[in-house]
Amino acid sequence: MHRRVSLVLLVSLFVLSSCGSSIEGKYGVDLFQASCATCHAGDLSGGFGPPLGFNSNSALNLTDEQIGNSIRVGPGAMPAFSQLDDEQIASLVEFLRWMQQGE
Ligand code: HEC
């Protein structure tokens, strides 16, 4: 049962990450809404987790590599997302950087 749920999740993550032509796929926005928005809010204003967007220090002061590492390892009370592959991590970082521009 649990196994099937993770399989479905994996397959949908794969589908999400492979449709790279849309802006959603490109900026990891779908992945963020699905995996991260519960704690960081869809607009990155924060909640259980710190705000990550424009004017926030949590992600702005980190390098892309450090952000990727944080997502994989899960700092403090954040869960680890070790199941995400490099492409998915890169799209999440791209999404965060894009949001940080405050457009
Ligand atoms: C269960 C809640 C939760 C979820 C889900 C979650 N986070 Fe977090 N996140 C946190 C908390 C809490 C912190 C602060 C951790 C600390 O330093 O104590 C944090 C910190 C961060 C930071 C700052 C990292 C650092 O090293 O200071 C980034 C970037 C981040 N999260 C990105 C993400 C991304 C991307 C996702 C989705 C893949 C995600 N988070 C999912 C709770 C969450």
Residues whose N, C-alpha, C, O or C-beta is under 5 A from the ligand:
A	BS01	HEC	S35 C36 C39 F48 G49 P50 S58 A59 I67 S70 I71 P75 G76 A77 M78 P79 F81 L92
